[in-house]
Amino acid sequence: MISPESVLSPLAAGLLSSGLDDLGVVLTPDGARLRVWSGAADAIDLVVFDDTDLDWITATEPLAPVGGGVWELTTPLLRPGTRYAIRVDGPHGPGNTFNNGTLLLEPYSRGLVKTGYDGWRSAVVDGSFDWGGVAKPAIPMDRTVIYEGHLKGLSKRHPDVPGALRGTYAGLAHPAMVQHFLDLGVTSIQLLPVQAFTTEPRLLQHGLTNYWGYNTVNFFTPHAPYASEDARRQGPEAILREFKGMVRILHEAGLEVILDVVYNHTAEEGIGGPRSSLRGIDNRAYYRQQEDGAYIDVTGCGNAVDTSTDAAARLVLDSLRYWANEVQIDGFRFDLAATLGRDDAHVFTPEHPLLRAILDDPALSGVKKIAEPWDVGLGGWQTGNFGDGWTEWNDRYRDRVRNFWLSDVDYARRASTSPVGIGGFATRLAGSANTFADARGPLAGVNFITAHDGFTLRDLVSYDVKHNLGNGEQNRDGADTNRSYNHGAEGPTEDATILAVRRKAMRNLLGTLLLSAGVPMLTAGDEFARTQRGNNNAYCHDSVLTWLSWQHAPWQRDLYEHVRHLLRLRRENPALRPSRFARLGEHTPSASVMEWYDERGETMSSERWTDPAHRTLQYVAASTPEFEDFNRVLLMVHGTEQPTKVKLPEIEGVTRYISLWSSADEVPSDVVTAHEPGDTVELAGTSMRLFRAE
């Protein structure tokens, strides 16, 4: 146990000293000690199975209560490789769902073995691994570029990855994949859920599967189907070893591994759903519910883990500690994180003991903590409210940027004028100070245009509406408001004009994402314009629809080169990635002093910020050095389809502007052109240009 220290908040210290230490199996010289928590149980038994026949019980032993709801057993029956389960009995009544005939997964299991459709057995693993002295890359947030992808989908179709490794942990660590990440210029691979999960019965009835993995069975075990066939044949120990090997190889290449973790709900669904673990151990303590036992579901998935109880909160915290230390994970993206911060009245508070413990726990020091800051319950939208220490998905950024480049353009074509001016877009470009006005600064926000859920980048510029009939829900699922624009034809088209405008729109969206202040997140496949054929909720398709294709047309390779070019410019120009907001009249280290000019080279007036007829600006960002040399850039943005002329601003200390990138170019240009202050340059309709100011 890591003892509470003076640096911990009282709330976090209370959780860390709650007496729920070393739960699960701890190996000893003579076998192992098993500890299980249940605040209401009358009896808990260990059930041991034959190594090959997982229905053949070879032994049972009772656990003894040792206080505080903890039950304990020390036994030689548990050793590396042992398959086991627990049985829990307790009183009947509202909120209790005990059944001593049900075989349950032990919640802290480090290994799982599946038996039949919905049967599971826990497995003891040793977990030893030689990390070879490889340390975590520890990439600073201002240099972090997140690449969100699906573990299987990333390598499943890659021609240079051996067939036996495609779609596996080992496949992700194959040199071909590592080289792609490095060549692209991303720093941190964020994987959709890789903790053990299962498919909901309703999907199986439709012949579909839970592809994304947001249906967790166990918080400590890697998802076995993502391991190579050889590792699966050897069992849980080999699966864990392959997972750790993947992490080690990525770390050796300087790449971080961030896990999308689903602690807000479990695969046990609503009352009447599977009883595989927590529901049978202590339903009342682990799931949010009313006095009569009816579930309070703020996740939309049938149940919500009740992190207002010490047992549930400590389960989450211990899982994070395990992955961060034993598996060397660099960060976590918390799915529906608002659920984790709801108190015993089911109201969100940033001072929730679990949220504070995640920040304060020394075992999680240096780990990236990224919140999806909402859930579907009352008061669930909490963007900007998680506080110091957290980075949050910035949905306000996503919506404003999509509006500016897509739905506003659609509106202007219909109404001959744009609906809004450029002020709101500029706020997002500069780091969303109105959302993250606290001390965290622009790095409090993860900027994104697309994510695993919703349209891909290509579909965003190709479809006005979702096309989800293949999901088996009569097109009812998935978001109806996408802020997308098909530019004149729904879906595939041979119209060269429409295709050219779509491709420029993608370059504008990517340019905005990768040149904005904040932490950018690129969705895997957007760098070469992957499509899901208009499906904006492809969670249930484990097929070529969702697996990345590595066969690309010339225009897709050109788009890829744009992304590479933009990421290089982001690395080379610290003015684009400030860590802090500059304060008026003060020198703020690692900030960027921002100045705003209109197309005439004059300081933006208050009227022009809001006037829909003026959607052109020049944004000058000058870094305030702390760790890097002084740097100043100029970014031009033009948000109407008519081309315009722009006069470069005359700024003290600037003698020339060096052209670095233009979204109007189909292929990024390496030709360096210089312009003097006061010169007039052409700006294509709906386009961006970046200059270095010297």
For each residue, the residues with C-beta under 8 A, 3 or more apart:
1: 16 21 22
2: 16 361 362 363
3: 16 17
4: 8 12 13 14 16 17
5: 8 13 362
6:
7: 360 362
8: 4 5 12 13 16 357 360 361
9: 12 13 351 356 360
10: 13 14
11: 14 15 351 352 353 356 357
12: 4 8 9 15 16 353 356 357 359 360 361
13: 4 5 8 9 10 16 17 360
14: 4 10 11 17 18 353
15: 11 12 18 310 313 314 317 353 354 356 357
16: 1 2 3 4 8 12 13 317 357 361
17: 3 4 13 14
18: 14 15 310 314
19: 67 68 70
20: 23 37 68 70 310 311 314 318
21: 1
22: 1 26 33 35
23: 20 35 36 37 70 107 108 314 315 318
24: 34 35 36 106 107 108 109 110 220
25: 32 33 34 78 106 108 109 110 124
26: 22 32 33 35
27: 31 32 78 79 80 124 126
28: 31 32 33 74
29:
30: 74 76
31: 27 28 74 75 76 77 78 79
32: 25 26 27 28 74 75 78 79 124
33: 22 25 26 28 72 73 74
34: 24 25 46 63 72 73 74 75 78 106
35: 22 23 24 26 66 70 71 72
36: 23 24 44 63 70 71 72 86 88 106 107 281
37: 20 23 68 69 70 71 281 282 311
38: 41 44 69 71 88 90 281 282 285
39: 69 282 284 285 311
40: 90 91 96 98 282 284 285
41: 38 44 71 88 89 90 98 281 282
42: 89 90 91 98
43: 62 88 89 90 100
44: 36 38 41 62 63 71 86 87 88 89
45: 60 61 62 63 86 87 88 100
46: 34 59 60 61 62 63 73 75 77 78 84 86
47: 57 59 60 84 85 86 87 103
48: 57 58 59 60 61 77 78 82 83 84
49: 53 54 55 56 57 58 83 84 85 121
50: 53 54 56 57 58 83
51: 81 82 83
52:
53: 49 50 56
54: 49 50 83 113 115 119 121
55: 49 115
56: 49 50 53
57: 47 48 49 50 60
58: 48 49 50
59: 46 47 48 77
60: 45 46 47 48 57 87
61: 45 46 48 73 75 77
62: 43 44 45 46 73
63: 34 36 44 45 46 71 72 73 86
64: 71 72 73
65: 69 70 71
66: 35 70 71 72
67: 19 70
68: 19 20 37
69: 37 38 39 65 311
70: 19 20 23 35 36 37 65 66 67
71: 35 36 37 38 41 44 63 64 65 66
72: 33 34 35 36 63 64 66
73: 33 34 46 61 62 63 64
74: 28 30 31 32 33 34
75: 31 32 34 46 61 78
76: 30 31 79
77: 31 46 48 59 61 82 84
78: 25 27 31 32 34 46 48 75 82 84 124
79: 27 31 32 76 82 124
80: 27 124 125 126 237
81: 51 123 124 235 237
82: 48 51 77 78 79 123 124
83: 48 49 50 51 54 113 121 122 123
84: 46 47 48 49 77 78 106 121 122 123 124
85: 47 49 103 104 105 106 120 121 122
86: 36 44 45 46 47 63 103 104 105 106 122 281
87: 44 45 47 60 100 101 102 103 104
88: 36 38 41 43 44 45 98 100 102 104 280 281 282
89: 41 42 43 44 98 99 100
90: 38 40 41 42 43 96 98 282
91: 40 42 96 98
92: 96 98
93: 96
94: 291 292 293
95: 283 284 289 291 292 293
96: 40 90 91 92 93 283 284 293
97: 271 275 279 280 283
98: 40 41 42 88 89 90 91 92 280
99: 89 102 275 280
100: 43 45 87 88 89
101: 87
102: 87 88 99 275 280
103: 47 85 86 87 119 121
104: 85 86 87 88 275 276 277 280 281
105: 85 86 109 112 120 121 122 217 218 276 277
106: 24 25 34 36 84 85 86 109 122 277
107: 23 24 36 218 219 220 277 278 281 315
108: 23 24 25 220 315 318
109: 24 25 105 106 112 122 123 218 220 221
110: 24 25 123 124 125 127 220 221 236 240 322
111: 122 123 124 125 221 235 236 237 239 240
112: 105 109 120 121 122 123 196 217 218 221 224 236
113: 54 83 120 121 122 123 235 236
114: 119 120 121 224
115: 54 55 119 120 121
116: 119
117:
118: 198 274 276
119: 54 103 114 115 116
120: 85 105 112 113 114 115 217 218 276
121: 49 54 83 84 85 103 105 112 113 114 115
122: 83 84 85 86 105 106 109 111 112 113
123: 81 82 83 84 109 110 111 112 113 235 236
124: 25 27 32 78 79 80 81 82 84 110 111
125: 80 110 111 236 237 240
126: 27 80 237
127: 110 237 240 326
128:
129: 240 241 244
130:
131: 134 244 248 328
132: 248
133:
134: 131 248 251 252
135: 138 251
136: 251 256 328 330 366
137: 187 251 254 255 256 330
138: 135 330 366
139: 143 144 187 188 254 256 330
140: 143 144
141: 144 368 391 443 519 579
142: 443 574 577 578 579 590
143: 139 140 187 571 577
144: 139 140 141 187 188 256 368 519
145: 185 186 187 188 514 519 520 521 522 567 570
146: 186 187 188 190 258 446 519 520 521 522
147: 181 184 186 188 189 190 521 522 524
148: 190 192 260 448 451 452 521 522 523 524
149: 153 154 189 190 191 192 523 524 525 548
150: 153 154 191 192 211 212 452 524 546
151: 154 167 169 172 191 192 194 223 226
152: 155 156 167 168 211 226 542 547
153: 149 150 156 167 211 524 546 547 548
154: 149 150 151 158 171 172 177 524 548
155: 152 158 161 165 166 167 168 171 172 174 176 177
156: 152 153 166 167 171 547 548
157: 166 544 547 548 549 550
158: 154 155 161 166 171 174 176 177 548 550
159: 550 551
160: 174 176
161: 155 158 165 166 171 174 176 177
162: 165 166 171 174
163: 166
164: 228 229 230
165: 155 161 162 168 170 171 174 228
166: 155 156 157 158 161 162 163 171
167: 151 152 153 155 156 171 226 547
168: 152 155 165 171 172 226 227 228 231 242
169: 151 172 173 222 226 227 228 231 242 243 245 246
170: 165 173 174 227 228 231 242 245 246
171: 154 155 156 158 161 162 165 166 167 168 174 177 228
172: 151 154 155 168 169 177 189 246 250
173: 169 170 177 178 245 246 249 250
174: 155 158 160 161 162 165 170 171 177 178
175: 178 179
176: 155 158 160 161 179 180
177: 154 155 158 161 171 172 173 174 180 181
178: 173 174 175 181 182 249 250 253 255
179: 175 176 182 183
180: 176 177 183 184
181: 147 177 178 184 186 189 253 255
182: 178 179 185 253 254 255
183: 179 180 564
184: 147 180 181 527 560 563 564 567
185: 145 182 563 564 567 568 571
186: 145 146 147 181 189 255 522 567
187: 137 139 143 144 145 146 254 255 256
188: 139 144 145 146 147 255 256 257 258 330 331 368
189: 147 149 172 181 186 250 255 256 257 258
190: 146 147 148 149 258 259 260 331 333 521
191: 149 150 151 194 257 258 259 260
192: 148 149 150 151 212 213 260 452
193: 197 212 213 214 216 223 259 260 261 262 335
194: 151 191 213 222 223 226 243 259
195: 213 216 217 218 219 220 221 222 223 259 261 262
196: 112 216 217 218 221 222 223 224
197: 193 210 213 214 215 216 217 223 262 267
198: 118 210 215 217 267
199: 203 204 208 209 210 215
200: 203 204 210 215 267 269
201: 204 205
202: 205 206
203: 199 200 206 208 209 210 472 540
204: 199 200 201 207 208 209
205: 201 202
206: 202 203 472 540
207: 204
208: 199 203 204 471 472 540 541
209: 199 203 204 540 542
210: 197 198 199 200 203 213 214 215 539 540
211: 150 152 153 538 539 540 541 542 546
212: 150 192 193 452 453 539
213: 192 193 194 195 197 210 216 223 262
214: 193 197 210 262 301 335 539
215: 197 198 199 200 210 262 266 267 301
216: 193 195 196 197 213 219 262 263 265 266 267
217: 105 112 120 195 196 197 198 221 266 267 276 277
218: 105 107 109 112 120 195 196 221 277
219: 107 195 216 261 263 315 316 319
220: 24 107 108 109 110 195 319 322
221: 109 110 111 112 195 196 217 218 224 236
222: 169 194 195 196 226 227 239 240 243
223: 151 193 194 195 196 197 213 226
224: 112 114 196 221 227 232 236 239
225: 232
226: 151 152 167 168 169 194 222 223
227: 168 169 170 222 224 231 232 238 239 242 243
228: 164 165 168 169 170 171 231 232 242
229: 164 232 233
230: 164 233 234 238
231: 168 169 170 227 228 234 238 239 241 242
232: 224 225 227 228 229 235 238 239
233: 229 230 238
234: 230 231 237 238 239
235: 81 111 113 123 232 238 239
236: 110 111 112 113 123 125 221 224 239 240
237: 80 81 111 125 126 127 234 240 241
238: 227 230 231 232 233 234 235 241 242
239: 111 222 224 227 231 232 234 235 236 242 243
240: 110 111 125 127 129 222 236 237 243 244
241: 129 231 237 238 244 245
242: 168 169 170 227 228 231 238 239 245 246
243: 169 194 222 227 239 240 246 247 327
244: 129 131 240 241 247 248 327 328
245: 169 170 173 241 242 248 249
246: 169 170 172 173 242 243 249 250 257
247: 243 244 250 251 257 327 328 329
248: 131 132 134 244 245 251 252 328
249: 173 178 245 246 252 253
250: 172 173 178 189 246 247 253 255 256 257
251: 134 135 136 137 247 248 254 255 256 257 328
252: 134 248 249
253: 178 181 182 249 250
254: 137 139 182 187 251
255: 137 178 181 182 186 187 188 189 250 251
256: 136 137 139 144 187 188 189 250 251 330 331 368
257: 188 189 191 246 247 250 251 328 329 330 331
258: 146 188 189 190 191 329 330 331 332 333 368 370
259: 190 191 193 194 195 323 329 331 332 333
260: 148 190 191 192 193 332 333 335
261: 193 195 219 319 320 323 332 333 334 335
262: 193 195 197 213 214 215 216 265 335 336
263: 216 219 305 307 316 319 334 335 340
264: 298 299 301 304 305 334 335 336 337 339 340 375
265: 216 262 297 299 301 302 303 304 305 336 339
266: 215 216 217 277 278 303 305
267: 197 198 200 215 216 217 274 276
268: 273 274 275 276 277 278 279 302 303
269: 200 272 273 274 301 302 303
270: 273 295 297 302 303
271: 97 293 294 295
272: 269
273: 268 269 270 279 302 303
274: 118 267 268 269 279
275: 97 99 102 104 268 279 280
276: 104 105 118 120 217 267 268 279 280
277: 104 105 106 107 217 218 266 268 280 281
278: 107 266 268 281 282 283 286 287 305
279: 97 268 273 274 275 276 283 286 287
280: 88 97 98 99 102 104 275 276 277 283
281: 36 37 38 41 86 88 104 107 277 278 286
282: 37 38 39 40 41 88 90 278 285 286 311
283: 95 96 97 278 279 280 286 287 289 293
284: 39 40 95 96 287 289 293
285: 38 39 40 282 306 309 311 312
286: 278 279 281 282 283 305 306 309 311 312 315
287: 278 279 283 284 295 303 304 305 306
288: 295 296 297 298 303 304 305 306 308 342 346
289: 95 283 284 293 294 295 296 306
290: 293 294 295 296
291: 94 95
292: 94 95
293: 94 95 96 271 283 284 289 290
294: 271 289 290
295: 270 271 287 288 289 290 302 303 304
296: 288 289 290 304 346 377
297: 265 270 288 300 301 302 303 304 377
298: 264 288 304 336 338 339 342 346 375 376 377 378 380
299: 264 265 302 303 304 336 339 375 376 377
300: 297 375 376
301: 214 215 264 265 269 297
302: 265 268 269 270 273 295 297 299
303: 265 266 268 269 270 273 287 288 295 297 299
304: 264 265 287 288 295 296 297 298 299 339 342 375 377
305: 263 264 265 266 278 286 287 288 312 316 339 340
306: 285 286 287 288 289 309 312
307: 263 312 313 316 339 340 341 342 352 354
308: 288 312 313 342 343 344 346 352
309: 285 286 306 312 313
310: 15 18 20 313 314
311: 20 37 39 69 282 285 286 314 315
312: 285 286 305 306 307 308 309 315 316
313: 15 307 308 309 310 316 317 353 354 357
314: 15 18 20 23 310 311 317 318
315: 23 107 108 219 286 311 312 318 319
316: 219 263 305 307 312 313 319 320 340 354
317: 15 16 313 314 320 321 354 357 358 361
318: 20 23 108 314 315 321 322
319: 219 220 261 263 315 316 322 323
320: 261 316 317 323 324 332 358 361 364 367
321: 317 318 324 325 361 363 364
322: 110 220 318 319 325 326 327
323: 259 261 319 320 326 327 329 332
324: 320 321 327 328 329 332 363 364 367
325: 321 322 328 363
326: 127 322 323
327: 243 244 247 322 323 324
328: 131 136 244 247 248 251 257 324 325
329: 247 257 258 259 323 324 332 367
330: 136 137 138 139 188 256 257 258 367 368
331: 188 190 256 257 258 259 367 368 369 370
332: 258 259 260 261 320 323 324 329 367 368 369 370
333: 190 258 259 260 261 370 371 372 393
334: 261 263 264 337 340 369 370 371 372
335: 193 214 260 261 262 263 264 372
336: 262 264 265 298 299 339 340 372 374 375 376
337: 264 334 340 341 371 372 373 374 375 386
338: 298 341 342 348 371 373 374 375 377 380 381 382
339: 264 265 298 299 304 305 307 336 342 375 377 380
340: 263 264 305 307 316 334 336 337 352 354 355
341: 307 337 338 348 349 350 352 354 355 382 386
342: 288 298 304 307 308 338 339 346 347 348 349 352 377
343: 308 346 347 348 349 352
344: 308
345:
346: 288 296 298 308 342 343 377
347: 342 343 379
348: 338 341 342 343 352 379 380 382 385
349: 341 342 343 352
350: 341 355 385 386 387
351: 9 11 355 356
352: 11 307 308 340 341 342 343 348 349 355 356
353: 11 12 14 15 313 356 357
354: 15 307 313 316 317 340 341 357 358
355: 340 341 350 351 352 358 359 386 390
356: 9 11 12 15 351 352 353 359 360
357: 8 11 12 15 16 313 317 353 354 360 361
358: 317 320 354 355 361 364 369
359: 12 355 356 364 369 389 390
360: 7 8 9 12 13 356 357
361: 2 8 12 16 317 320 321 357 358 364 365
362: 2 5 7 365
363: 2 321 324 325
364: 320 321 324 358 359 361 367 369
365: 361 362
366: 136 138
367: 320 324 329 330 331 332 364
368: 141 144 188 256 258 330 331 332 391
369: 331 332 334 358 359 364 389 390 391
370: 258 331 332 333 334 390 391 392 393 446
371: 333 334 337 338 386 390 391 392 393
372: 333 334 335 336 337 392 393
373: 337 338 381 382 383 384 385 386 392 393
374: 336 337 338 380 381 382 383 395
375: 264 298 299 300 304 336 337 338 339 380
376: 298 299 300 336 380
377: 296 297 298 299 304 338 339 342 346 380
378: 298
379: 347 348 382
380: 298 338 339 348 374 375 376 377
381: 338 373 374
382: 338 341 348 373 374 379 385 386
383: 373 374 392 393 394 395 396 435
384: 373 392 435 436 437 444
385: 348 350 373 382
386: 337 341 350 355 371 373 382 390 392
387: 350 390 438 440
388: 438 439 440
389: 359 369 440
390: 355 359 369 370 371 386 387 440 444
391: 141 368 369 370 371 440 443 444 445 446 519
392: 370 371 372 373 383 384 386 436 444 445 446
393: 333 370 371 372 373 383 445 446 448 451 521
394: 383 397 398 428 432 435 445 446 447 448 518
395: 374 383 398 399
396: 383 399 400 428 432 435
397: 394 400 401 428 432 445 447 448 516 518
398: 394 395 401 402 447 448 449
399: 395 396 402 403 483
400: 396 397 403 404 424 425 427 428
401: 397 398 404 405 425 428 449 509 512 513
402: 398 399 405 406 407 449 460 482 483 484 509
403: 399 400 406 407 408 420 425 483
404: 400 401 408 422 424 425 512 639
405: 401 402 408 409 505 508 509 512 639 686
406: 402 403 409 410 460 461 483 484 485 505 509
407: 402 403 410 411 483 484 485
408: 403 404 405 411 412 418 419 420 615 639
409: 405 406 412 413 418 485 505 639 640 641 686
410: 406 407 413 414 485
411: 407 408 414 415 418 419
412: 408 409 415 416 417 418 419 640 641
413: 409 410 641
414: 410 411
415: 411 412 419
416: 412
417: 412 612 613
418: 408 409 411 412 421 612 613 615 639 640
419: 408 411 412 415 612
420: 403 408 423 424 610 612
421: 418 424 608 609 610 611 612 614 615
422: 404 425 426 608 609 614 615 616 617 637 639
423: 420 426 427 609 610
424: 400 404 420 421 427 428
425: 400 401 403 404 422 428 429 637 639
426: 422 423 429 430 596 609 617 619 637
427: 400 423 424 430 432 433 434
428: 394 396 397 400 401 424 425 432 447 516
429: 425 426 512 515 516 517 619 635 637
430: 426 427 433 442 516 517 594 619 621
431: 436 441 442 445 516 517 518 578 581
432: 394 396 397 427 428 435 436 442 445 518
433: 427 430 436 437 442 581
434: 427 437
435: 383 384 394 396 432 445
436: 384 392 431 432 433 440 441 442 444 445
437: 384 433 434
438: 387 388 444
439: 388
440: 387 388 389 390 391 436 443 444
441: 431 436 444 578 579 580 581 591
442: 430 431 432 433 436 445 517 518 578 579 580 581
443: 141 142 391 440 518 519 579
444: 384 390 391 392 436 438 440 441 518
445: 391 392 393 394 397 431 432 435 436 442 518 519
446: 146 370 391 392 393 394 518 519 520 521
447: 394 397 398 428 513 516 518 519 520 521
448: 148 393 394 397 398 451 513 520 521 523
449: 398 401 402 457 460 509 510 512 513 523 526
450: 454 455 456 457 460 523 526
451: 148 393 448 454 521 523
452: 148 150 192 212 523
453: 212 479 536 537 539
454: 450 451 460 478 479 482 536 537
455: 450 459 460 463 466 482 484 532 534 536
456: 450 459 460 523 525 526 529 530 531 532
457: 449 450 460 461 506 509 510 523 526 529 530
458: 461 462 502 506 526 529 530 531
459: 455 456 462 463 484 531 532 533 534 535 536
460: 402 406 449 450 454 455 456 457 463 482 484 509
461: 406 457 458 484 485 486 487 502 505 506 509
462: 458 459 484 486 487 490 491 492 502 531 534
463: 455 459 460 466 467 482 484 486 490 491 534
464: 484 485 486 490
465: 480 482 490 534
466: 455 463 475 478 479 480 482 534 535 536 537
467: 463 475 491 533 534 535
468: 471 473 475 477 478 534 535 536 537
469: 474 475
470: 535 541 545
471: 208 468 475 477 478 535 537 538 539 540 541
472: 203 206 208 540
473: 468 476 477
474: 469
475: 466 467 468 469 471 478
476: 473
477: 468 471 473 537
478: 454 466 468 471 475 535 536 537
479: 453 454 466 482 536 537
480: 465 466
481:
482: 402 454 455 460 463 465 466 479 536
483: 399 402 403 406 407
484: 402 406 407 455 459 460 461 462 463 464
485: 406 407 409 410 461 464 505
486: 461 462 463 464 489 490 491
487: 461 462 498 501 502 505
488: 493 495 497 498 501
489: 486 493 495 498
490: 462 463 464 465 486
491: 462 463 467 486 533 534
492: 462
493: 488 489 498 499
494: 499
495: 488 489 498 499
496: 499 500
497: 488 500 501
498: 487 488 489 493 495 501 502
499: 493 494 495 496 502 503
500: 496 497 503 504 666
501: 487 488 497 498 504 505 686
502: 458 461 462 487 498 499 505 506
503: 499 500 506 507 529 555 559 666
504: 500 501 507 508 663 664 684 686 687
505: 405 406 409 461 485 487 501 502 508 509 686
506: 457 458 461 502 503 509 510 529 559
507: 503 504 510 511 559 562 663 688
508: 405 504 505 511 512 663 686 687 688
509: 401 402 405 406 449 457 460 461 505 506 512 513
510: 449 457 506 507 513 514 522 526 559 562 563 566
511: 507 508 514 515 562 566 661 663 688 690
512: 401 404 405 429 449 508 509 515 516 688
513: 401 447 448 449 509 510 516 520 522
514: 145 510 511 520 522 563 566 567 569 570
515: 429 511 512 566 569 570 576 635 688 690
516: 397 428 429 430 431 447 512 513 520 576
517: 429 430 431 442 576 577 578 592 621
518: 394 397 431 432 442 443 444 445 446 447
519: 141 144 145 146 391 443 445 446 447
520: 145 146 446 447 448 513 514 516 570
521: 145 146 147 148 190 393 446 447 448 451
522: 145 146 147 148 186 510 513 514 526 527 563
523: 148 149 448 449 450 451 452 456 457 526
524: 147 148 149 150 153 154 527 530 548
525: 149 456 528 529 530 548
526: 449 450 456 457 458 510 522 523 529 530 563
527: 184 522 524 559 560 563
528: 525 552 556 557 559 560
529: 456 457 458 503 506 525 526 555 556 559
530: 456 457 458 524 525 526 548 549
531: 456 458 459 462 534
532: 455 456 459 535 536 538 545 546
533: 459 467 491 545
534: 455 459 462 463 465 466 467 468 491 531
535: 459 466 467 468 470 471 478 532 538 541 545
536: 453 454 455 459 466 468 478 479 482 532
537: 453 454 466 468 471 477 478 479
538: 211 471 532 535 541 545 546
539: 210 211 212 214 453 471
540: 203 206 208 209 210 211 471 472
541: 208 211 470 471 535 538 545 546
542: 152 209 211 546
543: 546 547
544: 157 547 549
545: 470 532 533 535 538 541
546: 150 153 211 532 538 541 542 543
547: 152 153 156 157 167 543 544
548: 149 153 154 156 157 158 524 525 530
549: 157 530 544 552
550: 157 158 159
551: 159
552: 528 549 556 557 560
553: 556 557
554: 557 558
555: 503 529 558 559 666
556: 528 529 552 553 559 560
557: 528 552 553 554 560 561
558: 554 555 561 562 666 667 668
559: 503 506 507 510 527 528 529 555 556 562 563
560: 184 527 528 552 556 557 563 564
561: 557 558 564 565 667 668
562: 507 510 511 558 559 565 566 661 663 668
563: 184 185 510 514 522 526 527 559 560 566 567
564: 183 184 185 560 561 567 568
565: 561 562 568 569 661 668
566: 510 511 514 515 562 563 569 570 661
567: 145 184 185 186 514 563 564 570 571
568: 185 564 565 571 572
569: 514 515 565 566 572 573 576 660 661 690
570: 145 514 515 520 566 567 573 576 577
571: 143 185 567 568
572: 568 569
573: 569 570 576 577 631 633 692
574: 142 577 578 623 625 628 629 631
575: 578 592 621 622 623 631 632 633
576: 515 516 517 569 570 573 592 621 633
577: 142 143 517 570 573 574
578: 142 431 441 442 517 574 575 581 582 590 591 592 621 623
579: 141 142 441 442 443 590 591
580: 441 442 588 589 590 591
581: 431 433 441 442 578 588 591
582: 578 586 588 591 592 593 594 624
583: 586 588 591
584:
585:
586: 582 583
587: 624
588: 580 581 582 583 591 624
589: 580 624 625 626
590: 142 578 579 580 623 624 626 627
591: 441 578 579 580 581 582 583 588 623 624
592: 517 575 576 578 582 621 622 623 624
593: 582 621 622 624
594: 430 582 619 620 621 622
595: 603 619 620 622 649 651
596: 426 603 604 617 618 619 620
597: 600 601 602 603 604 617 618 619 620 649
598: 601 602 603 604 605 608 614 616 617 618
599: 614 616 617 618 638 644 645 646 647 683
600: 597 647
601: 597 598 618 646 647 648 649 650 678
602: 597 598 605 649
603: 595 596 597 598
604: 596 597 598 608 609 617
605: 598 602 608 609
606: 609 610
607: 610 611
608: 421 422 598 604 605 611 614
609: 421 422 423 426 604 605 606
610: 420 421 423 606 607
611: 421 607 608 614
612: 417 418 419 420 421 615
613: 417 418
614: 421 422 598 599 608 611
615: 408 418 421 422 612 638 639 640
616: 422 598 599 636 637 638 639 640 644 646 683
617: 422 426 596 597 598 599 604 636 637
618: 596 597 598 599 601 634 635 636 637 646 648 649
619: 426 429 430 594 595 596 597 634 635 636 637
620: 594 595 596 597 632 633 634 635 649 651 693
621: 430 517 575 576 578 592 593 594 632 633 635
622: 575 592 593 594 595 630 631 632 693
623: 574 575 578 590 591 592 628 630 631 632
624: 582 587 588 589 590 591 592 593
625: 574 589 628 629 630
626: 589 590
627: 590
628: 574 623 625 631
629: 574 625
630: 622 623 625
631: 573 574 575 622 623 628 692
632: 575 620 621 622 623 654 692 693 694
633: 573 575 576 620 621 660 690 691 692 693
634: 618 619 620 648 649 657 690 691 692 693
635: 429 515 618 619 620 621 688 689 690 691
636: 616 617 618 619 646 681 683 688 689 690 691
637: 422 425 426 429 616 617 618 619 688
638: 599 615 616 644 646 683 684 685 686 687 688
639: 404 405 408 409 418 422 425 615 616 686
640: 409 412 418 615 616 644 685 686
641: 409 412 413 685 686
642: 685
643: 682 683 684 685
644: 599 616 638 640 683 685
645: 599 680 681 682 683
646: 599 601 616 618 636 638 680 681 682 683
647: 599 600 601 678 679 680
648: 601 618 634 657 675 676 677 678 679 680 681 691
649: 595 597 601 602 618 620 634 654 677
650: 601 654 677 678
651: 595 620 654 677 693
652:
653:
654: 632 649 650 651 657 677 693 694
655: 676 677 694
656: 674 675 676 677 693 694
657: 634 648 654 674 675 676 677 679 691 692 693 694
658: 672 673 674 691 692 694
659: 662 672 673 674 675 689 690 691
660: 569 633 690 691 692
661: 511 562 565 566 569 665 668 688 689 690
662: 659 665 669 684 687 688 689 690
663: 504 507 508 511 562 687 688 689
664: 504 683 684 687 689
665: 661 662 668 669
666: 500 503 555 558
667: 558 561
668: 558 561 562 565 661 665
669: 662 665
670:
671:
672: 658 659
673: 658 659
674: 656 657 658 659
675: 648 656 657 659 679 681 691
676: 648 655 656 657 679
677: 648 649 650 651 654 655 656 657
678: 601 647 648 650
679: 647 648 657 675 676
680: 645 646 647 648
681: 636 645 646 648 675 689
682: 643 645 646
683: 599 616 636 638 643 644 645 646 664 687 689
684: 504 638 643 662 664 687
685: 638 640 641 642 643 644
686: 405 409 501 504 505 508 638 639 640 641
687: 504 508 638 662 663 664 683 684
688: 507 508 511 512 515 635 636 637 638 661 662 663
689: 635 636 659 661 662 663 664 681 683
690: 511 515 569 633 634 635 636 659 660 661 662
691: 633 634 635 636 648 657 658 659 660 675
692: 573 631 632 633 634 657 658 660
693: 620 622 632 633 634 651 654 656 657
694: 632 654 655 656 657 658
